[in-house]
Amino acid sequence: MVKFILEDSDDTLTTHSGLGLIGLLLSKTNIHKRFSTLRVPEIKSSPAILNGDVTT
């Protein structure tokens, strides 16, 4: 497991600098599973792309 150390800094961060941390946090929430079981009542068919596939 990757451990992150958050510190205050005057360094300039790039636009993707927090994606590793966000990815780790999202994996801990089981968001793919939770969104894949989410159903929209107005949609009667079974979509090829699940809601969870969009989140990962």
mmCIF entry with sequence, helices, sheets and N, C-alpha, C, O atoms, coordinates in Angstrom:
data_MODEL
# 
_entry.id   MODEL 
# 
_entity.id                         1 
_entity.type                       polymer 
_entity.pdbx_number_of_molecules   1 
# 
_entity_poly.entity_id                      1 
_entity_poly.type                           'polypeptide(L)' 
_entity_poly.nstd_linkage                   no 
_entity_poly.nstd_monomer                   no 
_entity_poly.pdbx_seq_one_letter_code       MVKFILEDSDDTLTTHSGLGLIGLLLSKTNIHKRFSTLRVPEIKSSPAILNGDVTT 
_entity_poly.pdbx_seq_one_letter_code_can   MVKFILEDSDDTLTTHSGLGLIGLLLSKTNIHKRFSTLRVPEIKSSPAILNGDVTT 
_entity_poly.pdbx_strand_id                 A 
# 
loop_
_entity_poly_seq.entity_id 
_entity_poly_seq.num 
_entity_poly_seq.mon_id 
_entity_poly_seq.hetero 
1 1  MET n 
1 2  VAL n 
1 3  LYS n 
1 4  PHE n 
1 5  ILE n 
1 6  LEU n 
1 7  GLU n 
1 8  ASP n 
1 9  SER n 
1 10 ASP n 
1 11 ASP n 
1 12 THR n 
1 13 LEU n 
1 14 THR n 
1 15 THR n 
1 16 HIS n 
1 17 SER n 
1 18 GLY n 
1 19 LEU n 
1 20 GLY n 
1 21 LEU n 
1 22 ILE n 
1 23 GLY n 
1 24 LEU n 
1 25 LEU n 
1 26 LEU n 
1 27 SER n 
1 28 LYS n 
1 29 THR n 
1 30 ASN n 
1 31 ILE n 
1 32 HIS n 
1 33 LYS n 
1 34 ARG n 
1 35 PHE n 
1 36 SER n 
1 37 THR n 
1 38 LEU n 
1 39 ARG n 
1 40 VAL n 
1 41 PRO n 
1 42 GLU n 
1 43 ILE n 
1 44 LYS n 
1 45 SER n 
1 46 SER n 
1 47 PRO n 
1 48 ALA n 
1 49 ILE n 
1 50 LEU n 
1 51 ASN n 
1 52 GLY n 
1 53 ASP n 
1 54 VAL n 
1 55 THR n 
1 56 THR n 
# 
_struct_asym.id          A 
_struct_asym.entity_id   1 
# 
loop_
_struct_conf.conf_type_id 
_struct_conf.id 
_struct_conf.pdbx_PDB_helix_id 
_struct_conf.beg_label_comp_id 
_struct_conf.beg_label_asym_id 
_struct_conf.beg_label_seq_id 
_struct_conf.pdbx_beg_PDB_ins_code 
_struct_conf.end_label_comp_id 
_struct_conf.end_label_asym_id 
_struct_conf.end_label_seq_id 
_struct_conf.pdbx_end_PDB_ins_code 
_struct_conf.beg_auth_comp_id 
_struct_conf.beg_auth_asym_id 
_struct_conf.beg_auth_seq_id 
_struct_conf.end_auth_comp_id 
_struct_conf.end_auth_asym_id 
_struct_conf.end_auth_seq_id 
_struct_conf.pdbx_PDB_helix_class 
_struct_conf.details 
_struct_conf.pdbx_PDB_helix_length 
HELX_P HELX_P1 AA1 LEU A 19 ? LYS A 28 ? LEU A 19 LYS A 28 1 ? 10 
HELX_P HELX_P2 AA2 ILE A 31 ? SER A 36 ? ILE A 31 SER A 36 1 ? 6  
HELX_P HELX_P3 AA3 ASN A 51 ? THR A 55 ? ASN A 51 THR A 55 1 ? 5  
# 
_struct_conf_type.id          HELX_P 
_struct_conf_type.criteria    ? 
_struct_conf_type.reference   ? 
# 
loop_
_atom_site.group_PDB 
_atom_site.id 
_atom_site.type_symbol 
_atom_site.label_atom_id 
_atom_site.label_alt_id 
_atom_site.label_comp_id 
_atom_site.label_asym_id 
_atom_site.label_entity_id 
_atom_site.label_seq_id 
_atom_site.pdbx_PDB_ins_code 
_atom_site.Cartn_x 
_atom_site.Cartn_y 
_atom_site.Cartn_z 
_atom_site.occupancy 
_atom_site.B_iso_or_equiv 
_atom_site.pdbx_formal_charge 
_atom_site.auth_seq_id 
_atom_site.auth_comp_id 
_atom_site.auth_asym_id 
_atom_site.auth_atom_id 
_atom_site.pdbx_PDB_model_num 
ATOM 1   N N  . MET A 1 1  ? 0.834   -1.170 0.000   1.00 0.00 ? 1  MET A N  1 
ATOM 2   C CA . MET A 1 1  ? 0.000   0.000  0.000   1.00 0.00 ? 1  MET A CA 1 
ATOM 3   C C  . MET A 1 1  ? 0.887   1.244  0.000   1.00 0.00 ? 1  MET A C  1 
ATOM 4   O O  . MET A 1 1  ? 1.876   1.322  0.729   1.00 0.00 ? 1  MET A O  1 
ATOM 5   N N  . VAL A 1 2  ? 0.514   2.198  -0.822  1.00 0.00 ? 2  VAL A N  1 
ATOM 6   C CA . VAL A 1 2  ? 1.264   3.442  -0.931  1.00 0.00 ? 2  VAL A CA 1 
ATOM 7   C C  . VAL A 1 2  ? 0.827   4.380  0.185   1.00 0.00 ? 2  VAL A C  1 
ATOM 8   O O  . VAL A 1 2  ? -0.368  4.545  0.430   1.00 0.00 ? 2  VAL A O  1 
ATOM 9   N N  . LYS A 1 3  ? 1.788   4.989  0.857   1.00 0.00 ? 3  LYS A N  1 
ATOM 10  C CA . LYS A 1 3  ? 1.481   5.974  1.894   1.00 0.00 ? 3  LYS A CA 1 
ATOM 11  C C  . LYS A 1 3  ? 1.842   7.353  1.367   1.00 0.00 ? 3  LYS A C  1 
ATOM 12  O O  . LYS A 1 3  ? 2.906   7.549  0.779   1.00 0.00 ? 3  LYS A O  1 
ATOM 13  N N  . PHE A 1 4  ? 0.958   8.289  1.580   1.00 0.00 ? 4  PHE A N  1 
ATOM 14  C CA . PHE A 1 4  ? 1.176   9.660  1.152   1.00 0.00 ? 4  PHE A CA 1 
ATOM 15  C C  . PHE A 1 4  ? 1.450   10.525 2.368   1.00 0.00 ? 4  PHE A C  1 
ATOM 16  O O  . PHE A 1 4  ? 0.791   10.389 3.399   1.00 0.00 ? 4  PHE A O  1 
ATOM 17  N N  . ILE A 1 5  ? 2.420   11.412 2.245   1.00 0.00 ? 5  ILE A N  1 
ATOM 18  C CA . ILE A 1 5  ? 2.723   12.386 3.291   1.00 0.00 ? 5  ILE A CA 1 
ATOM 19  C C  . ILE A 1 5  ? 2.352   13.755 2.724   1.00 0.00 ? 5  ILE A C  1 
ATOM 20  O O  . ILE A 1 5  ? 2.926   14.200 1.730   1.00 0.00 ? 5  ILE A O  1 
ATOM 21  N N  . LEU A 1 6  ? 1.407   14.405 3.354   1.00 0.00 ? 6  LEU A N  1 
ATOM 22  C CA . LEU A 1 6  ? 0.950   15.719 2.893   1.00 0.00 ? 6  LEU A CA 1 
ATOM 23  C C  . LEU A 1 6  ? 1.669   16.799 3.677   1.00 0.00 ? 6  LEU A C  1 
ATOM 24  O O  . LEU A 1 6  ? 1.642   16.813 4.908   1.00 0.00 ? 6  LEU A O  1 
ATOM 25  N N  . GLU A 1 7  ? 2.313   17.707 2.950   1.00 0.00 ? 7  GLU A N  1 
ATOM 26  C CA . GLU A 1 7  ? 3.050   18.795 3.578   1.00 0.00 ? 7  GLU A CA 1 
ATOM 27  C C  . GLU A 1 7  ? 2.719   20.108 2.872   1.00 0.00 ? 7  GLU A C  1 
ATOM 28  O O  . GLU A 1 7  ? 2.402   20.122 1.683   1.00 0.00 ? 7  GLU A O  1 
ATOM 29  N N  . ASP A 1 8  ? 2.794   21.188 3.605   1.00 0.00 ? 8  ASP A N  1 
ATOM 30  C CA . ASP A 1 8  ? 2.622   22.514 3.036   1.00 0.00 ? 8  ASP A CA 1 
ATOM 31  C C  . ASP A 1 8  ? 3.910   22.898 2.305   1.00 0.00 ? 8  ASP A C  1 
ATOM 32  O O  . ASP A 1 8  ? 5.008   22.636 2.797   1.00 0.00 ? 8  ASP A O  1 
ATOM 33  N N  . SER A 1 9  ? 3.774   23.516 1.140   1.00 0.00 ? 9  SER A N  1 
ATOM 34  C CA . SER A 1 9  ? 4.949   23.851 0.353   1.00 0.00 ? 9  SER A CA 1 
ATOM 35  C C  . SER A 1 9  ? 4.657   25.052 -0.541  1.00 0.00 ? 9  SER A C  1 
ATOM 36  O O  . SER A 1 9  ? 3.500   25.354 -0.836  1.00 0.00 ? 9  SER A O  1 
ATOM 37  N N  . ASP A 1 10 ? 5.715   25.728 -0.966  1.00 0.00 ? 10 ASP A N  1 
ATOM 38  C CA . ASP A 1 10 ? 5.599   26.818 -1.922  1.00 0.00 ? 10 ASP A CA 1 
ATOM 39  C C  . ASP A 1 10 ? 5.869   26.343 -3.347  1.00 0.00 ? 10 ASP A C  1 
ATOM 40  O O  . ASP A 1 10 ? 5.891   27.153 -4.273  1.00 0.00 ? 10 ASP A O  1 
ATOM 41  N N  . ASP A 1 11 ? 6.074   25.037 -3.533  1.00 0.00 ? 11 ASP A N  1 
ATOM 42  C CA . ASP A 1 11 ? 6.351   24.489 -4.852  1.00 0.00 ? 11 ASP A CA 1 
ATOM 43  C C  . ASP A 1 11 ? 5.131   24.621 -5.752  1.00 0.00 ? 11 ASP A C  1 
ATOM 44  O O  . ASP A 1 11 ? 3.993   24.609 -5.282  1.00 0.00 ? 11 ASP A O  1 
ATOM 45  N N  . THR A 1 12 ? 5.381   24.747 -7.050  1.00 0.00 ? 12 THR A N  1 
ATOM 46  C CA . THR A 1 12 ? 4.310   24.769 -8.039  1.00 0.00 ? 12 THR A CA 1 
ATOM 47  C C  . THR A 1 12 ? 3.956   23.335 -8.398  1.00 0.00 ? 12 THR A C  1 
ATOM 48  O O  . THR A 1 12 ? 4.828   22.542 -8.754  1.00 0.00 ? 12 THR A O  1 
ATOM 49  N N  . LEU A 1 13 ? 2.676   23.007 -8.304  1.00 0.00 ? 13 LEU A N  1 
ATOM 50  C CA . LEU A 1 13 ? 2.219   21.655 -8.616  1.00 0.00 ? 13 LEU A CA 1 
ATOM 51  C C  . LEU A 1 13 ? 1.653   21.609 -10.034 1.00 0.00 ? 13 LEU A C  1 
ATOM 52  O O  . LEU A 1 13 ? 1.086   22.589 -10.517 1.00 0.00 ? 13 LEU A O  1 
ATOM 53  N N  . THR A 1 14 ? 1.810   20.476 -10.684 1.00 0.00 ? 14 THR A N  1 
ATOM 54  C CA . THR A 1 14 ? 1.222   20.301 -12.006 1.00 0.00 ? 14 THR A CA 1 
ATOM 55  C C  . THR A 1 14 ? -0.249  19.929 -11.871 1.00 0.00 ? 14 THR A C  1 
ATOM 56  O O  . THR A 1 14 ? -0.710  19.596 -10.780 1.00 0.00 ? 14 THR A O  1 
ATOM 57  N N  . THR A 1 15 ? -0.972  19.984 -12.960 1.00 0.00 ? 15 THR A N  1 
ATOM 58  C CA . THR A 1 15 ? -2.412  19.740 -12.914 1.00 0.00 ? 15 THR A CA 1 
ATOM 59  C C  . THR A 1 15 ? -2.764  18.311 -12.509 1.00 0.00 ? 15 THR A C  1 
ATOM 60  O O  . THR A 1 15 ? -3.865  18.078 -12.012 1.00 0.00 ? 15 THR A O  1 
ATOM 61  N N  . HIS A 1 16 ? -1.879  17.361 -12.702 1.00 0.00 ? 16 HIS A N  1 
ATOM 62  C CA . HIS A 1 16 ? -2.177  15.965 -12.359 1.00 0.00 ? 16 HIS A CA 1 
ATOM 63  C C  . HIS A 1 16 ? -1.506  15.524 -11.056 1.00 0.00 ? 16 HIS A C  1 
ATOM 64  O O  . HIS A 1 16 ? -1.439  14.327 -10.776 1.00 0.00 ? 16 HIS A O  1 
ATOM 65  N N  . SER A 1 17 ? -1.022  16.443 -10.280 1.00 0.00 ? 17 SER A N  1 
ATOM 66  C CA . SER A 1 17 ? -0.239  16.094 -9.095  1.00 0.00 ? 17 SER A CA 1 
ATOM 67  C C  . SER A 1 17 ? -1.051  15.382 -8.019  1.00 0.00 ? 17 SER A C  1 
ATOM 68  O O  . SER A 1 17 ? -0.474  14.620 -7.243  1.00 0.00 ? 17 SER A O  1 
ATOM 69  N N  . GLY A 1 18 ? -2.352  15.594 -7.938  1.00 0.00 ? 18 GLY A N  1 
ATOM 70  C CA . GLY A 1 18 ? -3.155  14.956 -6.899  1.00 0.00 ? 18 GLY A CA 1 
ATOM 71  C C  . GLY A 1 18 ? -3.879  13.702 -7.338  1.00 0.00 ? 18 GLY A C  1 
ATOM 72  O O  . GLY A 1 18 ? -4.605  13.109 -6.541  1.00 0.00 ? 18 GLY A O  1 
ATOM 73  N N  . LEU A 1 19 ? -3.705  13.275 -8.589  1.00 0.00 ? 19 LEU A N  1 
ATOM 74  C CA . LEU A 1 19 ? -4.462  12.135 -9.093  1.00 0.00 ? 19 LEU A CA 1 
ATOM 75  C C  . LEU A 1 19 ? -4.137  10.827 -8.376  1.00 0.00 ? 19 LEU A C  1 
ATOM 76  O O  . LEU A 1 19 ? -5.020  9.986  -8.205  1.00 0.00 ? 19 LEU A O  1 
ATOM 77  N N  . GLY A 1 20 ? -2.905  10.643 -7.961  1.00 0.00 ? 20 GLY A N  1 
ATOM 78  C CA . GLY A 1 20 ? -2.545  9.425  -7.230  1.00 0.00 ? 20 GLY A CA 1 
ATOM 79  C C  . GLY A 1 20 ? -3.304  9.327  -5.920  1.00 0.00 ? 20 GLY A C  1 
ATOM 80  O O  . GLY A 1 20 ? -3.820  8.265  -5.571  1.00 0.00 ? 20 GLY A O  1 
ATOM 81  N N  . LEU A 1 21 ? -3.370  10.416 -5.209  1.00 0.00 ? 21 LEU A N  1 
ATOM 82  C CA . LEU A 1 21 ? -4.089  10.449 -3.939  1.00 0.00 ? 21 LEU A CA 1 
ATOM 83  C C  . LEU A 1 21 ? -5.588  10.266 -4.151  1.00 0.00 ? 21 LEU A C  1 
ATOM 84  O O  . LEU A 1 21 ? -6.232  9.529  -3.405  1.00 0.00 ? 21 LEU A O  1 
ATOM 85  N N  . ILE A 1 22 ? -6.144  10.922 -5.153  1.00 0.00 ? 22 ILE A N  1 
ATOM 86  C CA . ILE A 1 22 ? -7.569  10.794 -5.448  1.00 0.00 ? 22 ILE A CA 1 
ATOM 87  C C  . ILE A 1 22 ? -7.895  9.362  -5.858  1.00 0.00 ? 22 ILE A C  1 
ATOM 88  O O  . ILE A 1 22 ? -8.913  8.815  -5.434  1.00 0.00 ? 22 ILE A O  1 
ATOM 89  N N  . GLY A 1 23 ? -7.056  8.757  -6.666  1.00 0.00 ? 23 GLY A N  1 
ATOM 90  C CA . GLY A 1 23 ? -7.267  7.364  -7.075  1.00 0.00 ? 23 GLY A CA 1 
ATOM 91  C C  . GLY A 1 23 ? -7.283  6.421  -5.889  1.00 0.00 ? 23 GLY A C  1 
ATOM 92  O O  . GLY A 1 23 ? -8.114  5.515  -5.825  1.00 0.00 ? 23 GLY A O  1 
ATOM 93  N N  . LEU A 1 24 ? -6.375  6.625  -4.953  1.00 0.00 ? 24 LEU A N  1 
ATOM 94  C CA . LEU A 1 24 ? -6.333  5.799  -3.748  1.00 0.00 ? 24 LEU A CA 1 
ATOM 95  C C  . LEU A 1 24 ? -7.600  5.991  -2.917  1.00 0.00 ? 24 LEU A C  1 
ATOM 96  O O  . LEU A 1 24 ? -8.184  5.019  -2.437  1.00 0.00 ? 24 LEU A O  1 
ATOM 97  N N  . LEU A 1 25 ? -8.020  7.229  -2.751  1.00 0.00 ? 25 LEU A N  1 
ATOM 98  C CA . LEU A 1 25 ? -9.236  7.501  -1.985  1.00 0.00 ? 25 LEU A CA 1 
ATOM 99  C C  . LEU A 1 25 ? -10.468 6.884  -2.648  1.00 0.00 ? 25 LEU A C  1 
ATOM 100 O O  . LEU A 1 25 ? -11.320 6.320  -1.962  1.00 0.00 ? 25 LEU A O  1 
ATOM 101 N N  . LEU A 1 26 ? -10.570 6.986  -3.964  1.00 0.00 ? 26 LEU A N  1 
ATOM 102 C CA . LEU A 1 26 ? -11.718 6.404  -4.665  1.00 0.00 ? 26 LEU A CA 1 
ATOM 103 C C  . LEU A 1 26 ? -11.732 4.886  -4.571  1.00 0.00 ? 26 LEU A C  1 
ATOM 104 O O  . LEU A 1 26 ? -12.803 4.287  -4.476  1.00 0.00 ? 26 LEU A O  1 
ATOM 105 N N  . SER A 1 27 ? -10.567 4.254  -4.597  1.00 0.00 ? 27 SER A N  1 
ATOM 106 C CA . SER A 1 27 ? -10.528 2.798  -4.491  1.00 0.00 ? 27 SER A CA 1 
ATOM 107 C C  . SER A 1 27 ? -11.003 2.331  -3.119  1.00 0.00 ? 27 SER A C  1 
ATOM 108 O O  . SER A 1 27 ? -11.549 1.234  -2.992  1.00 0.00 ? 27 SER A O  1 
ATOM 109 N N  . LYS A 1 28 ? -10.804 3.142  -2.108  1.00 0.00 ? 28 LYS A N  1 
ATOM 110 C CA . LYS A 1 28 ? -11.250 2.792  -0.752  1.00 0.00 ? 28 LYS A CA 1 
ATOM 111 C C  . LYS A 1 28 ? -12.764 2.920  -0.592  1.00 0.00 ? 28 LYS A C  1 
ATOM 112 O O  . LYS A 1 28 ? -13.328 2.339  0.336   1.00 0.00 ? 28 LYS A O  1 
ATOM 113 N N  . THR A 1 29 ? -13.435 3.665  -1.472  1.00 0.00 ? 29 THR A N  1 
ATOM 114 C CA . THR A 1 29 ? -14.876 3.870  -1.346  1.00 0.00 ? 29 THR A CA 1 
ATOM 115 C C  . THR A 1 29 ? -15.696 2.821  -2.084  1.00 0.00 ? 29 THR A C  1 
ATOM 116 O O  . THR A 1 29 ? -16.922 2.819  -1.980  1.00 0.00 ? 29 THR A O  1 
ATOM 117 N N  . ASN A 1 30 ? -15.046 1.926  -2.830  1.00 0.00 ? 30 ASN A N  1 
ATOM 118 C CA . ASN A 1 30 ? -15.750 0.927  -3.653  1.00 0.00 ? 30 ASN A CA 1 
ATOM 119 C C  . ASN A 1 30 ? -16.725 1.603  -4.609  1.00 0.00 ? 30 ASN A C  1 
ATOM 120 O O  . ASN A 1 30 ? -17.830 1.109  -4.833  1.00 0.00 ? 30 ASN A O  1 
ATOM 121 N N  . ILE A 1 31 ? -16.312 2.726  -5.167  1.00 0.00 ? 31 ILE A N  1 
ATOM 122 C CA . ILE A 1 31 ? -17.209 3.514  -6.012  1.00 0.00 ? 31 ILE A CA 1 
ATOM 123 C C  . ILE A 1 31 ? -17.647 2.748  -7.263  1.00 0.00 ? 31 ILE A C  1 
ATOM 124 O O  . ILE A 1 31 ? -18.784 2.899  -7.709  1.00 0.00 ? 31 ILE A O  1 
ATOM 125 N N  . HIS A 1 32 ? -16.755 1.927  -7.835  1.00 0.00 ? 32 HIS A N  1 
ATOM 126 C CA . HIS A 1 32 ? -17.123 1.162  -9.038  1.00 0.00 ? 32 HIS A CA 1 
ATOM 127 C C  . HIS A 1 32 ? -18.286 0.230  -8.734  1.00 0.00 ? 32 HIS A C  1 
ATOM 128 O O  . HIS A 1 32 ? -19.253 0.176  -9.495  1.00 0.00 ? 32 HIS A O  1 
ATOM 129 N N  . LYS A 1 33 ? -18.203 -0.493 -7.649  1.00 0.00 ? 33 LYS A N  1 
ATOM 130 C CA . LYS A 1 33 ? -19.266 -1.430 -7.273  1.00 0.00 ? 33 LYS A CA 1 
ATOM 131 C C  . LYS A 1 33 ? -20.560 -0.680 -6.939  1.00 0.00 ? 33 LYS A C  1 
ATOM 132 O O  . LYS A 1 33 ? -21.645 -1.091 -7.349  1.00 0.00 ? 33 LYS A O  1 
ATOM 133 N N  . ARG A 1 34 ? -20.437 0.404  -6.206  1.00 0.00 ? 34 ARG A N  1 
ATOM 134 C CA . ARG A 1 34 ? -21.625 1.167  -5.799  1.00 0.00 ? 34 ARG A CA 1 
ATOM 135 C C  . ARG A 1 34 ? -22.339 1.777  -7.002  1.00 0.00 ? 34 ARG A C  1 
ATOM 136 O O  . ARG A 1 34 ? -23.568 1.761  -7.058  1.00 0.00 ? 34 ARG A O  1 
ATOM 137 N N  . PHE A 1 35 ? -21.590 2.314  -7.966  1.00 0.00 ? 35 PHE A N  1 
ATOM 138 C CA . PHE A 1 35 ? -22.210 2.911  -9.145  1.00 0.00 ? 35 PHE A CA 1 
ATOM 139 C C  . PHE A 1 35 ? -22.717 1.852  -10.118 1.00 0.00 ? 35 PHE A C  1 
ATOM 140 O O  . PHE A 1 35 ? -23.691 2.094  -10.832 1.00 0.00 ? 35 PHE A O  1 
ATOM 141 N N  . SER A 1 36 ? -22.077 0.682  -10.163 1.00 0.00 ? 36 SER A N  1 
ATOM 142 C CA . SER A 1 36 ? -22.523 -0.371 -11.068 1.00 0.00 ? 36 SER A CA 1 
ATOM 143 C C  . SER A 1 36 ? -23.871 -0.944 -10.648 1.00 0.00 ? 36 SER A C  1 
ATOM 144 O O  . SER A 1 36 ? -24.629 -1.411 -11.497 1.00 0.00 ? 36 SER A O  1 
ATOM 145 N N  . THR A 1 37 ? -24.179 -0.918 -9.372  1.00 0.00 ? 37 THR A N  1 
ATOM 146 C CA . THR A 1 37 ? -25.465 -1.420 -8.900  1.00 0.00 ? 37 THR A CA 1 
ATOM 147 C C  . THR A 1 37 ? -26.551 -0.352 -8.939  1.00 0.00 ? 37 THR A C  1 
ATOM 148 O O  . THR A 1 37 ? -27.722 -0.649 -8.699  1.00 0.00 ? 37 THR A O  1 
ATOM 149 N N  . LEU A 1 38 ? -26.176 0.883  -9.238  1.00 0.00 ? 38 LEU A N  1 
ATOM 150 C CA . LEU A 1 38 ? -27.135 1.980  -9.328  1.00 0.00 ? 38 LEU A CA 1 
ATOM 151 C C  . LEU A 1 38 ? -27.974 1.837  -10.598 1.00 0.00 ? 38 LEU A C  1 
ATOM 152 O O  . LEU A 1 38 ? -27.427 1.674  -11.689 1.00 0.00 ? 38 LEU A O  1 
ATOM 153 N N  . ARG A 1 39 ? -29.272 1.897  -10.462 1.00 0.00 ? 39 ARG A N  1 
ATOM 154 C CA . ARG A 1 39 ? -30.176 1.777  -11.604 1.00 0.00 ? 39 ARG A CA 1 
ATOM 155 C C  . ARG A 1 39 ? -30.985 3.055  -11.771 1.00 0.00 ? 39 ARG A C  1 
ATOM 156 O O  . ARG A 1 39 ? -31.410 3.674  -10.795 1.00 0.00 ? 39 ARG A O  1 
ATOM 157 N N  . VAL A 1 40 ? -31.188 3.434  -13.019 1.00 0.00 ? 40 VAL A N  1 
ATOM 158 C CA . VAL A 1 40 ? -32.012 4.598  -13.346 1.00 0.00 ? 40 VAL A CA 1 
ATOM 159 C C  . VAL A 1 40 ? -33.374 4.049  -13.772 1.00 0.00 ? 40 VAL A C  1 
ATOM 160 O O  . VAL A 1 40 ? -33.461 3.328  -14.766 1.00 0.00 ? 40 VAL A O  1 
ATOM 161 N N  . PRO A 1 41 ? -34.432 4.378  -13.038 1.00 0.00 ? 41 PRO A N  1 
ATOM 162 C CA . PRO A 1 41 ? -35.755 3.797  -13.320 1.00 0.00 ? 41 PRO A CA 1 
ATOM 163 C C  . PRO A 1 41 ? -36.258 4.037  -14.746 1.00 0.00 ? 41 PRO A C  1 
ATOM 164 O O  . PRO A 1 41 ? -36.982 3.203  -15.290 1.00 0.00 ? 41 PRO A O  1 
ATOM 165 N N  . GLU A 1 42 ? -35.886 5.160  -15.352 1.00 0.00 ? 42 GLU A N  1 
ATOM 166 C CA . GLU A 1 42 ? -36.366 5.481  -16.694 1.00 0.00 ? 42 GLU A CA 1 
ATOM 167 C C  . GLU A 1 42 ? -35.725 4.619  -17.777 1.00 0.00 ? 42 GLU A C  1 
ATOM 168 O O  . GLU A 1 42 ? -36.247 4.541  -18.889 1.00 0.00 ? 42 GLU A O  1 
ATOM 169 N N  . ILE A 1 43 ? -34.602 3.969  -17.468 1.00 0.00 ? 43 ILE A N  1 
ATOM 170 C CA . ILE A 1 43 ? -33.902 3.144  -18.453 1.00 0.00 ? 43 ILE A CA 1 
ATOM 171 C C  . ILE A 1 43 ? -34.288 1.691  -18.214 1.00 0.00 ? 43 ILE A C  1 
ATOM 172 O O  . ILE A 1 43 ? -33.957 1.109  -17.181 1.00 0.00 ? 43 ILE A O  1 
ATOM 173 N N  . LYS A 1 44 ? -34.994 1.111  -19.185 1.00 0.00 ? 44 LYS A N  1 
ATOM 174 C CA . LYS A 1 44 ? -35.493 -0.264 -19.040 1.00 0.00 ? 44 LYS A CA 1 
ATOM 175 C C  . LYS A 1 44 ? -34.506 -1.294 -19.571 1.00 0.00 ? 44 LYS A C  1 
ATOM 176 O O  . LYS A 1 44 ? -34.536 -2.446 -19.138 1.00 0.00 ? 44 LYS A O  1 
ATOM 177 N N  . SER A 1 45 ? -33.638 -0.913 -20.493 1.00 0.00 ? 45 SER A N  1 
ATOM 178 C CA . SER A 1 45 ? -32.699 -1.864 -21.090 1.00 0.00 ? 45 SER A CA 1 
ATOM 179 C C  . SER A 1 45 ? -31.468 -2.042 -20.204 1.00 0.00 ? 45 SER A C  1 
ATOM 180 O O  . SER A 1 45 ? -31.260 -1.299 -19.245 1.00 0.00 ? 45 SER A O  1 
ATOM 181 N N  . SER A 1 46 ? -30.678 -3.021 -20.539 1.00 0.00 ? 46 SER A N  1 
ATOM 182 C CA . SER A 1 46 ? -29.426 -3.273 -19.832 1.00 0.00 ? 46 SER A CA 1 
ATOM 183 C C  . SER A 1 46 ? -28.280 -2.640 -20.628 1.00 0.00 ? 46 SER A C  1 
ATOM 184 O O  . SER A 1 46 ? -27.914 -3.154 -21.685 1.00 0.00 ? 46 SER A O  1 
ATOM 185 N N  . PRO A 1 47 ? -27.717 -1.550 -20.146 1.00 0.00 ? 47 PRO A N  1 
ATOM 186 C CA . PRO A 1 47 ? -26.678 -0.848 -20.930 1.00 0.00 ? 47 PRO A CA 1 
ATOM 187 C C  . PRO A 1 47 ? -25.382 -1.645 -21.008 1.00 0.00 ? 47 PRO A C  1 
ATOM 188 O O  . PRO A 1 47 ? -25.058 -2.407 -20.098 1.00 0.00 ? 47 PRO A O  1 
ATOM 189 N N  . ALA A 1 48 ? -24.651 -1.467 -22.089 1.00 0.00 ? 48 ALA A N  1 
ATOM 190 C CA . ALA A 1 48 ? -23.368 -2.154 -22.272 1.00 0.00 ? 48 ALA A CA 1 
ATOM 191 C C  . ALA A 1 48 ? -22.282 -1.544 -21.404 1.00 0.00 ? 48 ALA A C  1 
ATOM 192 O O  . ALA A 1 48 ? -21.344 -2.232 -21.001 1.00 0.00 ? 48 ALA A O  1 
ATOM 193 N N  . ILE A 1 49 ? -22.406 -0.266 -21.116 1.00 0.00 ? 49 ILE A N  1 
ATOM 194 C CA . ILE A 1 49 ? -21.440 0.419  -20.258 1.00 0.00 ? 49 ILE A CA 1 
ATOM 195 C C  . ILE A 1 49 ? -22.134 0.738  -18.952 1.00 0.00 ? 49 ILE A C  1 
ATOM 196 O O  . ILE A 1 49 ? -23.108 1.491  -18.931 1.00 0.00 ? 49 ILE A O  1 
ATOM 197 N N  . LEU A 1 50 ? -21.641 0.171  -17.863 1.00 0.00 ? 50 LEU A N  1 
ATOM 198 C CA . LEU A 1 50 ? -22.236 0.410  -16.553 1.00 0.00 ? 50 LEU A CA 1 
ATOM 199 C C  . LEU A 1 50 ? -21.809 1.762  -16.009 1.00 0.00 ? 50 LEU A C  1 
ATOM 200 O O  . LEU A 1 50 ? -20.784 2.312  -16.413 1.00 0.00 ? 50 LEU A O  1 
ATOM 201 N N  . ASN A 1 51 ? -22.598 2.289  -15.096 1.00 0.00 ? 51 ASN A N  1 
ATOM 202 C CA . ASN A 1 51 ? -22.241 3.558  -14.463 1.00 0.00 ? 51 ASN A CA 1 
ATOM 203 C C  . ASN A 1 51 ? -20.873 3.477  -13.798 1.00 0.00 ? 51 ASN A C  1 
ATOM 204 O O  . ASN A 1 51 ? -20.108 4.440  -13.842 1.00 0.00 ? 51 ASN A O  1 
ATOM 205 N N  . GLY A 1 52 ? -20.557 2.348  -13.189 1.00 0.00 ? 52 GLY A N  1 
ATOM 206 C CA . GLY A 1 52 ? -19.271 2.169  -12.518 1.00 0.00 ? 52 GLY A CA 1 
ATOM 207 C C  . GLY A 1 52 ? -18.092 2.208  -13.465 1.00 0.00 ? 52 GLY A C  1 
ATOM 208 O O  . GLY A 1 52 ? -16.995 2.612  -13.078 1.00 0.00 ? 52 GLY A O  1 
ATOM 209 N N  . ASP A 1 53 ? -18.309 1.784  -14.727 1.00 0.00 ? 53 ASP A N  1 
ATOM 210 C CA . ASP A 1 53 ? -17.225 1.811  -15.715 1.00 0.00 ? 53 ASP A CA 1 
ATOM 211 C C  . ASP A 1 53 ? -16.794 3.247  -16.027 1.00 0.00 ? 53 ASP A C  1 
ATOM 212 O O  . ASP A 1 53 ? -15.637 3.486  -16.371 1.00 0.00 ? 53 ASP A O  1 
ATOM 213 N N  . VAL A 1 54 ? -17.700 4.180  -15.910 1.00 0.00 ? 54 VAL A N  1 
ATOM 214 C CA . VAL A 1 54 ? -17.397 5.574  -16.188 1.00 0.00 ? 54 VAL A CA 1 
ATOM 215 C C  . VAL A 1 54 ? -16.567 6.179  -15.053 1.00 0.00 ? 54 VAL A C  1 
ATOM 216 O O  . VAL A 1 54 ? -15.790 7.106  -15.279 1.00 0.00 ? 54 VAL A O  1 
ATOM 217 N N  . THR A 1 55 ? -16.728 5.661  -13.848 1.00 0.00 ? 55 THR A N  1 
ATOM 218 C CA . THR A 1 55 ? -16.038 6.224  -12.685 1.00 0.00 ? 55 THR A CA 1 
ATOM 219 C C  . THR A 1 55 ? -14.609 5.740  -12.552 1.00 0.00 ? 55 THR A C  1 
ATOM 220 O O  . THR A 1 55 ? -13.832 6.353  -11.820 1.00 0.00 ? 55 THR A O  1 
ATOM 221 N N  . THR A 1 56 ? -14.229 4.671  -13.223 1.00 0.00 ? 56 THR A N  1 
ATOM 222 C CA . THR A 1 56 ? -12.871 4.139  -13.050 1.00 0.00 ? 56 THR A CA 1 
ATOM 223 C C  . THR A 1 56 ? -12.022 4.333  -14.274 1.00 0.00 ? 56 THR A C  1 
ATOM 224 O O  . THR A 1 56 ? -10.856 3.938  -14.285 1.00 0.00 ? 56 THR A O  1 
# 
